[in-house]
Amino acid sequence: MLRVAVIGSGPSGVYTAQSLVEQEIVPDIEVYVLDRLPCPYGLVRYGVAPDHEKIKSLQNNLRTVLEHPRVRFVGNVEAGAPGLGVEELREIFDAVVFCVGAATDRHLGIPGEDLPGSHPATDFVAWYSAHPDAAATRFALTARSAVVIGVGNVAVDVARMLSRAAAELAATDMPQGPLGALADSRVEDVWMVGRRGPSQAKFTTKELRELGSLPGTEVLVRPEELALDPAYRDPAGLPAVARRNVEVLRGWAERPNGGGAPVGRRRRIHLRFFLRPVEMLGDAGGVRAVRFERTAPDGSGGVTGTGRFEEIEGQLVLRSVGYRGTPQPGLPFDEATGTVPHTAGRVLAEGAPLPGVYVAGWIKRGPTGVIGTNRPCAKETAQSLLADAATLAGRATAGDPVAALARAGQRPVLWPGWLAIEAAEAEWGQGLGRGTVKLPDWAGLLAAAQAADTSR
């Protein structure tokens, strides 16, 4: 029997487990999917916006894998905690695959970045997604103007959530606190700003178009900024997504009256390009504006500063300029890329494979691609592990993995515990006159899980 621990139950972890159990090379294999949280699905549960129900339904596919007879979900287990480092994990499991994602935001590195009111966009996402680590986070949304720095899908999600009416979100699983804050929101203007042009923006066309269909919200685009992009007039040579993005933006820019907001519009989303943040302005009371430098294409796909500056008012600033992996205890780490060095998923320590230790997902390749990109990435790692199976099987010495994890000081939540959390969330939502509503804190999640039959 080959026992494998997969650390992380998001798409990369679940796809790795799926690749391991749905093959015939090594039939005697058990996969234990460990997660620091008592809930599975990673960013599908805690990163996908609550109004994106189709994407969130991917949980059903991940669920099928986690219910496979040779896969066990083991939540509330923190790999890397004292007593559960790589060496201890290798005593419990024959092989360990780290699928831990990219846990931190990139920094802008500009003056004023840490002023009150300036936050990583992921803090805002964690808040409205009810991540238990964000239980103490509060966004009062008293700002009249909000600035979102970045032009990727997370930035679009954040701009959309700031612009949606609370009534439109009541049918989602958003917790009561954020729903109430959105109902009381005073935000009128949302500025989404990128340092490069529209043809280089990282959002997908479907996400972009959604901004134009929000009730009571007008999207404003400046034709003169779009025209700075060399590909704007003739986007035919662009990749399909970038070409469609440019076409959508051109349509908005060419509306009568410059796309100005009709009377009665509640909110405005301003899409700005070729502006690089250089300073956040404010004081101990909070941020009040962001100072940007106008940029221009440099002819090589980048931009250069022009020495011309502009301030955009914003009492709330959300920074969405990318993710970065963090060092994992006991593993080598490449600070330049924010990833663990590897060859085809085999972790490399001083240039040589670290026996029985693997990576998949963002910690392997960096924060790139969409959810589906994790499938081939996970498959490659699984194939490497299976090729090594003859040298791995039987190396673990700690006996039953769940019991060994408990002896290491963990309090594992198994699949029945997760099902009990699901039931508690459905019951709570029903009591609020809504559908399922997420439990927003560790205490509530663990209390629900502990009420379950944990015999599986």
C-alpha positions as CSV (number, residue, x, y, z in Angstrom):
1,M,0.0,0.0,0.0
2,L,1.3,3.4,-1.0
3,R,0.0,6.2,1.3
4,V,0.2,9.7,0.0
5,A,-0.5,13.0,1.7
6,V,-1.7,15.8,-0.5
7,I,-1.4,19.1,1.4
8,G,-4.2,21.4,0.3
9,S,-7.8,20.6,-0.9
10,G,-8.2,23.3,-3.5
11,P,-8.3,22.4,-7.2
12,S,-4.6,21.5,-7.5
13,G,-4.7,19.2,-4.5
14,V,-7.9,17.5,-5.5
15,Y,-6.8,17.1,-9.1
16,T,-3.6,15.6,-7.8
17,A,-5.6,13.1,-5.7
18,Q,-7.7,12.3,-8.7
19,S,-4.7,11.6,-10.9
20,L,-3.3,9.3,-8.3
21,V,-6.4,7.1,-7.7
22,E,-7.7,7.1,-11.3
23,Q,-4.7,5.3,-12.7
24,E,-3.8,1.6,-13.0
25,I,-0.1,1.7,-12.6
26,V,-0.1,1.5,-8.8
27,P,-3.5,0.1,-7.8
28,D,-2.8,-0.1,-4.1
29,I,-2.8,3.6,-3.2
30,E,-4.5,5.7,-0.6
31,V,-4.6,9.5,-0.7
32,Y,-5.1,11.6,2.3
33,V,-6.0,15.2,1.4
34,L,-5.0,17.4,4.3
35,D,-6.1,21.0,4.7
36,R,-5.4,23.6,7.4
37,L,-9.1,24.5,7.3
38,P,-11.9,22.2,8.4
39,C,-13.6,22.8,5.0
40,P,-12.4,21.6,1.6
41,Y,-12.2,23.2,-1.9
42,G,-9.7,26.0,-1.2
43,L,-10.1,29.1,-3.3
44,V,-13.2,27.6,-5.0
45,R,-14.9,28.1,-1.6
46,Y,-13.0,31.1,-0.3
47,G,-11.9,32.9,-3.4
48,V,-14.6,32.7,-6.0
49,A,-17.1,35.6,-5.6
50,P,-20.4,34.5,-4.1
51,D,-22.4,35.7,-7.2
52,H,-20.4,33.4,-9.5
53,E,-22.5,30.4,-8.8
54,K,-21.5,28.5,-11.9
55,I,-17.8,28.6,-11.0
56,K,-18.6,27.7,-7.4
57,S,-20.5,24.7,-8.7
58,L,-17.1,23.2,-9.4
59,Q,-17.2,22.1,-5.8
60,N,-19.5,19.3,-6.9
61,N,-16.7,17.9,-9.2
62,L,-14.2,18.2,-6.4
63,R,-16.6,16.6,-4.0
64,T,-16.8,13.5,-6.2
65,V,-13.0,13.0,-5.9
66,L,-13.0,13.6,-2.1
67,E,-15.7,10.9,-1.8
68,H,-13.7,8.3,-3.7
69,P,-13.2,5.2,-1.6
70,R,-9.4,5.6,-1.6
71,V,-9.4,9.3,-0.9
72,R,-9.8,10.7,2.6
73,F,-10.3,14.4,3.5
74,V,-8.6,15.4,6.7
75,G,-9.2,19.0,7.6
76,N,-8.0,21.2,10.5
77,V,-4.5,19.8,10.1
78,E,-1.6,22.3,9.7
79,A,1.3,20.8,7.8
80,G,4.5,22.5,8.9
81,A,3.3,23.1,12.5
82,P,5.6,22.1,15.3
83,G,5.7,18.3,15.3
84,L,4.4,18.0,11.8
85,G,7.2,19.1,9.5
86,V,8.3,17.4,6.4
87,E,10.3,14.7,8.2
88,E,7.3,13.9,10.5
89,L,4.9,13.8,7.5
90,R,7.3,11.4,5.8
91,E,7.0,9.1,8.9
92,I,3.2,9.1,8.5
93,F,3.0,9.0,4.7
94,D,5.2,7.4,2.0
95,A,5.0,10.5,-0.1
96,V,3.9,14.1,0.4
97,V,2.6,16.5,-2.3
98,F,2.4,20.2,-1.4
99,C,-0.4,22.0,-3.1
100,V,-0.5,25.1,-0.9
101,G,-1.0,27.8,-3.5
102,A,0.3,31.3,-3.2
103,A,-0.7,32.6,0.2
104,T,0.3,36.3,0.1
105,D,-0.2,39.4,-2.0
106,R,2.5,41.2,-3.8
107,H,3.4,44.6,-2.5
108,L,3.5,47.9,-4.5
109,G,6.4,49.2,-2.5
110,I,5.3,52.8,-2.6
111,P,5.0,55.4,0.2
112,G,1.7,55.3,2.1
113,E,0.9,51.8,1.1
114,D,0.1,50.9,4.7
115,L,-2.1,53.8,5.5
116,P,-5.5,53.0,7.1
117,G,-8.0,52.3,4.4
118,S,-5.4,50.6,2.1
119,H,-5.7,46.8,2.0
120,P,-4.7,43.9,-0.1
121,A,-7.7,42.9,-2.3
122,T,-7.5,39.4,-0.9
123,D,-8.4,40.7,2.5
124,F,-11.6,42.1,1.0
125,V,-12.3,38.8,-0.8
126,A,-11.7,36.8,2.4
127,W,-14.1,39.1,4.3
128,Y,-17.0,38.7,1.9
129,S,-16.2,35.0,1.4
130,A,-16.4,34.2,5.1
131,H,-12.8,32.9,5.4
132,P,-12.4,32.1,9.1
133,D,-9.0,33.8,9.2
134,A,-10.9,37.0,8.3
135,A,-13.5,36.7,11.1
136,A,-12.2,39.9,12.8
137,T,-11.9,41.9,9.6
138,R,-14.4,44.7,9.1
139,F,-15.0,46.9,6.0
140,A,-17.5,49.6,6.9
141,L,-17.6,50.9,3.3
142,T,-18.1,54.5,4.4
143,A,-15.8,55.7,1.5
144,R,-17.4,57.7,-1.3
145,S,-14.7,56.7,-3.7
146,A,-12.8,53.4,-3.9
147,V,-9.6,52.7,-5.9
148,V,-8.8,49.2,-7.0
149,I,-5.2,48.9,-8.3
150,G,-4.9,46.1,-10.8
151,V,-6.7,44.9,-13.9
152,G,-7.0,41.1,-13.4
153,N,-10.0,39.0,-12.5
154,V,-9.6,39.6,-8.8
155,A,-9.7,43.3,-9.4
156,V,-12.9,42.9,-11.5
157,D,-14.5,40.8,-8.8
158,V,-13.7,43.4,-6.1
159,A,-15.0,46.3,-8.3
160,R,-18.2,44.3,-9.0
161,M,-18.8,43.5,-5.4
162,L,-18.3,47.1,-4.4
163,S,-20.9,48.1,-7.0
164,R,-23.6,45.4,-6.5
165,A,-26.7,46.1,-4.4
166,A,-27.0,43.9,-1.3
167,A,-30.4,42.7,-2.4
168,E,-28.8,41.1,-5.4
169,L,-26.5,39.1,-3.1
170,A,-29.0,38.0,-0.5
171,A,-29.6,34.7,-2.4
172,T,-25.8,33.8,-2.3
173,D,-23.9,32.2,0.6
174,M,-22.4,35.6,1.6
175,P,-22.3,35.9,5.4
176,Q,-24.6,38.4,7.2
177,G,-21.9,40.9,8.2
178,P,-20.6,41.7,4.7
179,L,-24.1,41.7,3.3
180,G,-25.2,44.3,5.8
181,A,-22.1,46.4,5.1
182,L,-22.9,46.4,1.4
183,A,-26.5,47.4,2.1
184,D,-25.1,50.4,4.0
185,S,-22.3,51.2,1.5
186,R,-21.8,54.8,0.6
187,V,-19.5,54.0,-2.3
188,E,-20.4,56.0,-5.4
189,D,-17.3,55.7,-7.6
190,V,-15.1,52.7,-8.1
191,W,-11.8,53.3,-10.0
192,M,-10.1,50.2,-11.4
193,V,-6.6,51.3,-12.6
194,G,-3.9,49.5,-14.5
195,R,-0.3,50.6,-15.3
196,R,-0.4,49.1,-18.8
197,G,-2.9,49.2,-21.7
198,P,-6.2,47.4,-22.3
199,S,-4.6,44.7,-24.6
200,Q,-2.4,43.7,-21.7
201,A,-5.0,43.5,-19.0
202,K,-5.3,40.1,-17.3
203,F,-9.1,39.9,-16.8
204,T,-11.2,37.5,-18.9
205,T,-13.9,38.9,-21.2
206,K,-16.8,37.2,-19.4
207,E,-15.7,38.9,-16.2
208,L,-15.2,42.3,-17.9
209,R,-18.7,42.2,-19.6
210,E,-20.3,41.6,-16.2
211,L,-19.4,45.1,-15.2
212,G,-21.5,46.5,-17.9
213,S,-24.6,44.5,-16.9
214,L,-24.8,45.6,-13.2
215,P,-28.1,47.2,-12.4
216,G,-27.8,50.9,-11.5
217,T,-24.1,51.1,-12.4
218,E,-22.4,52.8,-15.4
219,V,-19.0,51.8,-16.7
220,L,-16.9,54.7,-17.9
221,V,-13.9,54.4,-20.2
222,R,-11.7,57.2,-21.6
223,P,-11.2,56.8,-25.4
224,E,-7.9,58.8,-25.3
225,E,-6.4,56.3,-22.8
226,L,-7.4,53.3,-24.9
227,A,-5.9,54.9,-28.0
228,L,-2.5,54.9,-26.3
229,D,-2.4,51.1,-26.8
230,P,-0.7,50.3,-30.1
231,A,-3.1,47.3,-30.5
232,Y,-6.2,49.3,-29.9
233,R,-7.0,50.4,-33.4
234,D,-6.4,47.0,-34.9
235,P,-6.6,44.2,-32.3
236,A,-6.7,41.5,-34.9
237,G,-3.2,40.2,-34.1
238,L,-3.9,39.9,-30.4
239,P,-4.7,36.6,-28.6
240,A,-8.5,35.9,-28.6
241,V,-9.1,37.0,-25.0
242,A,-7.2,40.2,-25.3
243,R,-8.9,41.0,-28.7
244,R,-12.4,40.5,-27.2
245,N,-11.4,42.6,-24.2
246,V,-10.4,45.5,-26.4
247,E,-13.6,45.2,-28.4
248,V,-15.7,45.4,-25.3
249,L,-13.8,48.4,-24.0
250,R,-14.1,50.1,-27.4
251,G,-17.9,49.6,-27.3
252,W,-18.1,51.3,-24.0
253,A,-15.8,54.1,-25.0
254,E,-17.8,54.8,-28.2
255,R,-21.2,55.2,-26.5
256,P,-22.9,58.6,-27.0
257,N,-21.9,61.3,-24.5
258,G,-18.6,59.5,-23.8
259,G,-20.4,56.7,-21.8
260,G,-21.5,59.2,-19.2
261,A,-23.8,57.9,-16.4
262,P,-27.5,58.4,-17.1
263,V,-29.6,60.2,-14.6
264,G,-30.6,57.8,-11.7
265,R,-27.5,55.7,-11.9
266,R,-26.4,54.7,-8.4
267,R,-22.7,53.9,-9.0
268,R,-20.0,54.5,-11.5
269,I,-17.1,52.1,-12.4
270,H,-14.2,54.0,-14.0
271,L,-11.7,51.8,-16.0
272,R,-8.4,53.6,-16.3
273,F,-5.2,52.5,-18.1
274,F,-1.6,53.6,-18.4
275,L,-1.4,54.9,-14.8
276,R,1.3,53.6,-12.4
277,P,0.7,54.1,-8.6
278,V,3.6,56.1,-7.1
279,E,2.2,57.2,-3.7
280,M,-0.8,56.9,-1.4
281,L,-1.8,60.2,0.1
282,G,-3.3,60.7,3.5
283,D,-2.4,60.7,7.2
284,A,-3.0,58.7,10.4
285,G,-6.7,59.1,9.8
286,G,-6.6,57.2,6.5
287,V,-5.8,57.3,2.9
288,R,-7.5,60.0,0.8
289,A,-6.1,59.6,-2.7
290,V,-3.6,57.7,-4.8
291,R,-1.0,59.5,-6.9
292,F,-0.4,58.0,-10.3
293,E,2.2,58.6,-13.0
294,R,1.1,58.5,-16.5
295,T,2.9,55.7,-18.4
296,A,3.4,55.1,-22.1
297,P,4.2,51.9,-24.1
298,D,7.9,51.3,-24.4
299,G,7.7,49.3,-27.6
300,S,8.8,46.0,-25.9
301,G,5.5,45.1,-24.1
302,G,6.2,47.2,-21.0
303,V,5.7,50.8,-20.1
304,T,7.8,53.8,-19.1
305,G,7.0,56.8,-17.0
306,T,6.2,60.1,-18.6
307,G,6.8,62.5,-15.7
308,R,3.1,63.5,-15.7
309,F,1.0,62.8,-12.6
310,E,-2.6,62.5,-11.6
311,E,-4.4,62.0,-8.3
312,I,-7.5,59.9,-7.9
313,E,-9.6,60.4,-4.8
314,G,-10.1,57.2,-2.7
315,Q,-10.8,56.7,0.9
316,L,-10.7,52.9,0.3
317,V,-7.8,51.4,-1.7
318,L,-7.7,47.7,-2.6
319,R,-4.4,46.5,-4.0
320,S,-4.8,43.6,-6.5
321,V,-1.4,43.3,-8.2
322,G,-0.8,39.5,-7.9
323,Y,-0.1,36.7,-5.5
324,R,3.1,35.3,-4.2
325,G,4.0,31.9,-2.7
326,T,5.5,31.8,0.8
327,P,8.3,29.6,2.1
328,Q,7.2,26.2,3.4
329,P,8.8,24.8,6.6
330,G,11.4,22.2,5.6
331,L,11.3,22.9,1.9
332,P,13.7,24.8,-0.4
333,F,12.3,28.1,-1.7
334,D,13.1,30.3,-4.6
335,E,12.6,33.9,-3.4
336,A,12.8,35.3,-7.0
337,T,9.8,33.3,-8.2
338,G,8.0,32.6,-5.0
339,T,8.0,28.9,-5.8
340,V,9.6,25.6,-4.6
341,P,12.3,24.4,-7.0
342,H,11.3,21.2,-8.7
343,T,11.7,19.0,-11.8
344,A,8.4,17.8,-13.1
345,G,7.0,18.2,-9.6
346,R,9.8,16.5,-7.7
347,V,11.1,18.9,-5.1
348,L,14.8,19.7,-5.5
349,A,17.1,20.4,-2.6
350,E,20.5,21.7,-3.6
351,G,19.9,20.4,-7.1
352,A,18.9,16.9,-6.1
353,P,15.4,15.4,-5.7
354,L,14.1,15.3,-2.1
355,P,12.9,11.7,-1.8
356,G,9.1,11.4,-1.5
357,V,8.4,15.2,-1.6
358,Y,6.5,16.8,-4.5
359,V,4.7,20.0,-5.4
360,A,1.7,20.9,-7.6
361,G,-0.3,24.1,-8.3
362,W,0.8,27.7,-7.7
363,I,3.6,26.8,-5.3
364,K,5.1,24.7,-8.2
365,R,4.6,27.0,-11.2
366,G,3.7,30.4,-9.7
367,P,0.3,32.2,-9.6
368,T,-0.6,31.7,-13.3
369,G,-3.5,30.3,-15.3
370,V,-7.1,29.5,-14.4
371,I,-8.7,26.7,-12.4
372,G,-8.4,24.3,-15.3
373,T,-4.7,25.0,-15.6
374,N,-4.2,22.9,-12.4
375,R,-5.2,19.7,-14.2
376,P,-2.2,19.1,-16.4
377,C,0.1,20.5,-13.6
378,A,-1.3,18.0,-11.1
379,K,-1.1,15.2,-13.6
380,E,2.5,15.8,-14.3
381,T,3.3,15.7,-10.6
382,A,1.3,12.5,-10.1
383,Q,3.1,10.8,-12.9
384,S,6.4,11.6,-11.3
385,L,5.3,10.3,-8.0
386,L,3.9,7.1,-9.6
387,A,7.2,6.6,-11.4
388,D,8.9,6.7,-8.1
389,A,6.4,4.4,-6.4
390,A,8.7,1.4,-6.1
391,T,11.2,3.3,-4.0
392,L,8.5,5.0,-1.8
393,A,6.0,2.3,-0.8
394,G,6.3,1.0,2.8
395,R,8.6,3.8,4.0
396,A,6.0,5.3,6.4
397,T,6.3,3.9,9.9
398,A,3.7,5.8,12.0
399,G,0.7,3.5,11.5
400,D,-2.8,4.8,11.0
401,P,-2.3,8.3,9.5
402,V,-5.3,10.0,11.2
403,A,-4.3,8.6,14.6
404,A,-0.7,9.7,13.9
405,L,-1.9,13.2,13.0
406,A,-3.8,13.4,16.3
407,R,-0.7,12.3,18.2
408,A,1.2,15.1,16.6
409,G,-1.2,17.6,18.3
410,Q,-3.7,18.0,15.4
411,R,-7.5,17.8,15.8
412,P,-8.5,16.2,12.4
413,V,-11.9,17.0,10.9
414,L,-12.9,14.1,8.6
415,W,-15.5,14.1,5.9
416,P,-18.5,13.6,8.2
417,G,-17.4,16.7,10.1
418,W,-17.4,18.7,6.8
419,L,-20.9,17.3,6.0
420,A,-22.0,18.5,9.5
421,I,-20.6,22.0,8.6
422,E,-22.6,22.0,5.4
423,A,-25.8,21.0,7.3
424,A,-25.2,23.8,9.9
425,E,-24.8,26.4,7.2
426,A,-28.0,25.3,5.4
427,E,-29.8,25.5,8.8
428,W,-28.4,28.9,9.6
429,G,-29.4,30.3,6.2
430,Q,-32.9,28.9,6.6
431,G,-33.2,30.6,9.9
432,L,-32.3,33.9,8.2
433,G,-34.8,33.4,5.4
434,R,-32.0,32.8,2.9
435,G,-30.3,29.8,1.2
436,T,-27.1,28.3,2.6
437,V,-25.0,31.0,4.5
438,K,-21.4,30.3,5.4
439,L,-20.3,30.1,9.0
440,P,-17.7,32.9,9.2
441,D,-15.5,31.9,12.1
442,W,-13.3,29.1,13.4
443,A,-15.4,28.5,16.5
444,G,-18.6,28.0,14.5
445,L,-17.0,25.7,12.0
446,L,-15.3,23.5,14.6
447,A,-18.4,23.4,16.8
448,A,-20.5,22.2,13.8
449,A,-17.8,19.6,12.8
450,Q,-17.5,18.2,16.3
451,A,-21.2,17.4,16.4
452,A,-20.7,14.9,13.5
453,D,-20.3,11.1,13.4
454,T,-16.6,10.8,12.7
455,S,-16.5,7.1,12.1
456,R,-15.6,7.3,8.4
